Amino acid sequence: MLEALMGLPLGEPVPESALSERERCLLRAAPATAVSRQGGYVVRRAATPLRVELAVVESPHWHTALRRAGRFPPTCARAAIAGRRPKDEAVAAAEADYYGIGLGTRGCGAEGSGTDGGGAHACGRTGCTGVHLLVPPAPARRRWTPVAWKLAETVLGASERRGLLASEASAARLASRPDA
């Protein structure tokens, strides 16, 4: 059904006669909130619920993190964070760059606490966040496909189950509170 919906322009009437029999069959099963019908025309009402900007995957080993980040579609930027610096950073960086996946490592790679005793980390930065980028993620390919739509719905569903996304109404209430 998503493929059939993606074939329709958002909010524009399309004659049902211009659709294939398969598309008409798939769209008959679509909920009324996704597609409306008026006088022999079909209008797509459904739009993706959100846009995934960046998928970040973390794993102890750079190769595992890279493989897992590669499972996300390139319709969003992707980044892999390794628990430690790769032994051969050049190989790891080349592979990450080839796939367009950002690669970072957790920690400075220094022994012990990672600081020089005065608060500066071994990387030379004070207030180090602990993640060091070796390769920046490639920009997302902005294509709306059924895969990108499914990813957006999956992220939205998981976020709602975990209470990570607030509704506009609750966001407006928070913004209007003086102590927020």
ZAVOLUM-357191 format. One record per residue (C-alpha): residue number from 1; residue in three letters; x, y, z. Coordinates in Angstrom, 3 decimals, decimal comma, m for minus. Example, Ala and Ser with C-alpha at 12.3 -4.5 7.8 and 13.67 -1.06 7.14 Angstrom:
<gutis>
1 | ALA | 12,300 | m4,500 | 7,800
2 | SER | 13,670 | m1,060 | 7,140
</gutis>
This chain:
<gutis>
1 | MET | 0,000 | 0,000 | 0,000
2 | LEU | 2,896 | 2,364 | 0,767
3 | GLU | 4,245 | 1,856 | m2,748
4 | ALA | 0,867 | 2,761 | m4,201
5 | LEU | 0,598 | 5,817 | m1,940
6 | MET | 4,115 | 6,949 | m2,858
7 | GLY | 3,098 | 6,868 | m6,508
8 | LEU | 0,486 | 9,554 | m5,858
9 | PRO | 1,339 | 13,241 | m5,396
10 | LEU | 0,404 | 14,609 | m1,985
11 | GLY | m2,917 | 16,480 | m2,049
12 | GLU | m3,350 | 16,334 | m5,849
13 | PRO | m6,326 | 14,584 | m7,482
14 | VAL | m5,373 | 11,691 | m9,782
15 | PRO | m7,947 | 9,971 | m12,015
16 | GLU | m8,533 | 6,413 | m10,808
17 | SER | m8,558 | 5,334 | m14,453
18 | ALA | m4,875 | 6,378 | m14,677
19 | LEU | m3,936 | 3,826 | m12,010
20 | SER | m3,112 | 0,193 | m12,655
21 | GLU | m5,478 | m2,506 | m11,413
22 | ARG | m2,895 | m3,439 | m8,761
23 | GLU | m2,677 | 0,174 | m7,523
24 | ARG | m6,466 | 0,498 | m7,387
25 | CYS | m6,680 | m2,756 | m5,408
26 | LEU | m3,972 | m1,669 | m2,952
27 | LEU | m5,512 | 1,771 | m2,464
28 | ARG | m8,952 | 0,291 | m1,736
29 | ALA | m7,440 | m1,144 | 1,459
30 | ALA | m6,015 | 2,238 | 2,514
31 | PRO | m7,735 | 3,981 | 5,424
32 | ALA | m9,857 | 7,044 | 4,675
33 | THR | m7,280 | 9,208 | 6,452
34 | ALA | m4,655 | 8,152 | 3,886
35 | VAL | m6,663 | 8,443 | 0,655
36 | SER | m9,855 | 10,246 | m0,237
37 | ARG | m12,002 | 9,616 | m3,294
38 | GLN | m14,053 | 12,232 | m5,081
39 | GLY | m15,857 | 11,798 | m8,408
40 | GLY | m13,504 | 9,235 | m9,957
41 | TYR | m10,363 | 10,875 | m8,512
42 | VAL | m8,047 | 9,661 | m5,750
43 | VAL | m6,230 | 12,117 | m3,480
44 | ARG | m3,353 | 11,069 | m1,225
45 | ARG | m3,799 | 12,637 | 2,205
46 | ALA | m1,104 | 10,671 | 4,040
47 | ALA | 2,352 | 12,139 | 4,481
48 | THR | 5,365 | 10,807 | 6,317
49 | PRO | 4,963 | 11,490 | 10,048
50 | LEU | 8,510 | 12,797 | 10,505
51 | ARG | 11,890 | 12,932 | 8,812
52 | VAL | 14,746 | 10,908 | 10,236
53 | GLU | 17,826 | 13,138 | 10,075
54 | LEU | 20,494 | 10,903 | 11,629
55 | ALA | 20,751 | 7,280 | 12,716
56 | VAL | 23,511 | 6,613 | 15,259
57 | VAL | 24,638 | 3,101 | 16,125
58 | GLU | 27,119 | 2,244 | 18,857
59 | SER | 29,093 | m0,971 | 19,299
60 | PRO | 32,398 | m1,924 | 20,945
61 | HIS | 34,033 | m2,657 | 17,569
62 | TRP | 34,082 | m0,246 | 14,621
63 | HIS | 33,308 | m2,942 | 12,062
64 | THR | 30,179 | m4,109 | 13,910
65 | ALA | 28,995 | m0,530 | 14,411
66 | LEU | 29,548 | 0,208 | 10,717
67 | ARG | 27,644 | m2,914 | 9,629
68 | ARG | 24,704 | m2,049 | 11,902
69 | ALA | 24,587 | 1,579 | 10,733
70 | GLY | 24,533 | 0,285 | 7,153
71 | ARG | 21,148 | m1,321 | 7,826
72 | PHE | 19,552 | 2,123 | 7,834
73 | PRO | 18,588 | 3,541 | 4,446
74 | PRO | 20,744 | 6,344 | 3,042
75 | THR | 17,660 | 8,590 | 3,167
76 | CYS | 19,063 | 9,686 | 6,540
77 | ALA | 22,623 | 10,452 | 7,578
78 | ARG | 24,212 | 7,465 | 9,342
79 | ALA | 26,935 | 7,299 | 11,970
80 | ALA | 28,738 | 4,440 | 13,704
81 | ILE | 30,377 | 4,960 | 17,099
82 | ALA | 32,987 | 2,413 | 18,189
83 | GLY | 33,808 | 1,774 | 21,827
84 | ARG | 37,517 | 2,136 | 21,125
85 | ARG | 39,828 | 3,444 | 18,427
86 | PRO | 40,474 | 1,049 | 15,524
87 | LYS | 43,985 | m0,413 | 15,318
88 | ASP | 44,205 | 0,723 | 11,702
89 | GLU | 42,277 | 3,997 | 11,557
90 | ALA | 43,061 | 4,479 | 7,863
91 | VAL | 41,316 | 1,215 | 6,897
92 | ALA | 38,333 | 1,926 | 9,144
93 | ALA | 38,014 | 5,492 | 7,853
94 | ALA | 38,279 | 4,369 | 4,211
95 | GLU | 35,542 | 1,772 | 4,653
96 | ALA | 33,237 | 4,192 | 6,475
97 | ASP | 33,821 | 6,860 | 3,840
98 | TYR | 33,135 | 4,385 | 1,022
99 | TYR | 29,699 | 3,609 | 2,458
100 | GLY | 28,975 | 7,225 | 3,424
101 | ILE | 28,665 | 6,319 | 7,091
102 | GLY | 30,208 | 8,591 | 9,699
103 | LEU | 32,655 | 6,909 | 12,041
104 | GLY | 33,558 | 8,027 | 15,531
105 | THR | 35,136 | 6,536 | 18,597
106 | ARG | 34,281 | 6,773 | 22,240
107 | GLY | 37,054 | 8,278 | 24,358
108 | CYS | 40,358 | 9,851 | 23,487
109 | GLY | 42,243 | 6,611 | 23,215
110 | ALA | 44,369 | 7,585 | 26,221
111 | GLU | 45,142 | 5,164 | 29,003
112 | GLY | 43,572 | 5,689 | 32,408
113 | SER | 41,109 | 8,503 | 32,946
114 | GLY | 41,763 | 10,217 | 29,633
115 | THR | 42,726 | 13,474 | 31,306
116 | ASP | 46,043 | 15,089 | 32,098
117 | GLY | 44,933 | 15,717 | 35,686
118 | GLY | 43,945 | 19,315 | 34,943
119 | GLY | 40,653 | 18,528 | 33,165
120 | ALA | 42,040 | 18,522 | 29,614
121 | HIS | 41,668 | 15,229 | 27,793
122 | ALA | 44,515 | 13,530 | 25,943
123 | CYS | 43,031 | 14,888 | 22,703
124 | GLY | 43,876 | 18,373 | 23,941
125 | ARG | 40,279 | 19,503 | 24,355
126 | THR | 38,908 | 20,675 | 27,667
127 | GLY | 35,325 | 19,526 | 28,168
128 | CYS | 35,719 | 16,677 | 25,688
129 | THR | 32,423 | 14,920 | 24,998
130 | GLY | 34,173 | 11,594 | 24,704
131 | VAL | 33,198 | 10,966 | 21,057
132 | HIS | 35,808 | 11,713 | 18,423
133 | LEU | 34,765 | 11,848 | 14,805
134 | LEU | 37,095 | 10,120 | 12,348
135 | VAL | 34,805 | 10,425 | 9,306
136 | PRO | 31,766 | 12,738 | 9,052
137 | PRO | 28,516 | 11,150 | 7,853
138 | ALA | 27,544 | 11,733 | 4,244
139 | PRO | 24,468 | 13,915 | 3,781
140 | ALA | 21,197 | 12,074 | 3,445
141 | ARG | 19,823 | 11,345 | 0,001
142 | ARG | 16,497 | 13,139 | 0,118
143 | ARG | 14,299 | 10,655 | m1,685
144 | TRP | 10,886 | 9,721 | m0,452
145 | THR | 10,570 | 5,995 | m0,854
146 | PRO | 8,441 | 3,381 | 0,883
147 | VAL | 11,564 | 2,369 | 2,837
148 | ALA | 12,089 | 5,937 | 4,109
149 | TRP | 8,396 | 6,180 | 4,986
150 | LYS | 8,507 | 2,857 | 6,858
151 | LEU | 11,607 | 4,001 | 8,766
152 | ALA | 9,827 | 7,221 | 9,768
153 | GLU | 6,796 | 5,275 | 10,998
154 | THR | 9,002 | 2,815 | 12,892
155 | VAL | 10,884 | 5,642 | 14,625
156 | LEU | 7,644 | 7,455 | 15,438
157 | GLY | 6,046 | 4,292 | 16,847
158 | ALA | 9,092 | 3,456 | 18,975
159 | SER | 9,317 | 7,054 | 20,205
160 | GLU | 5,667 | 7,122 | 21,200
161 | ARG | 5,947 | 3,789 | 23,039
162 | ARG | 8,885 | 5,149 | 25,017
163 | GLY | 7,366 | 8,611 | 25,510
164 | LEU | 10,255 | 10,306 | 23,706
165 | LEU | 8,206 | 12,617 | 21,509
166 | ALA | 5,853 | 15,126 | 23,021
167 | SER | 2,729 | 16,249 | 21,258
168 | GLU | 2,488 | 19,825 | 20,012
169 | ALA | 0,009 | 20,572 | 22,773
170 | SER | 2,329 | 19,417 | 25,558
171 | ALA | 5,272 | 21,236 | 23,924
172 | ALA | 3,189 | 24,436 | 23,847
173 | ARG | 2,320 | 23,988 | 27,545
174 | LEU | 6,000 | 23,549 | 28,422
175 | ALA | 6,975 | 26,612 | 26,413
176 | SER | 4,383 | 28,763 | 28,159
177 | ARG | 5,554 | 27,774 | 31,650
178 | PRO | 7,880 | 30,392 | 33,195
179 | ASP | 9,990 | 27,741 | 34,943
180 | ALA | 10,463 | 25,613 | 31,805
</gutis>
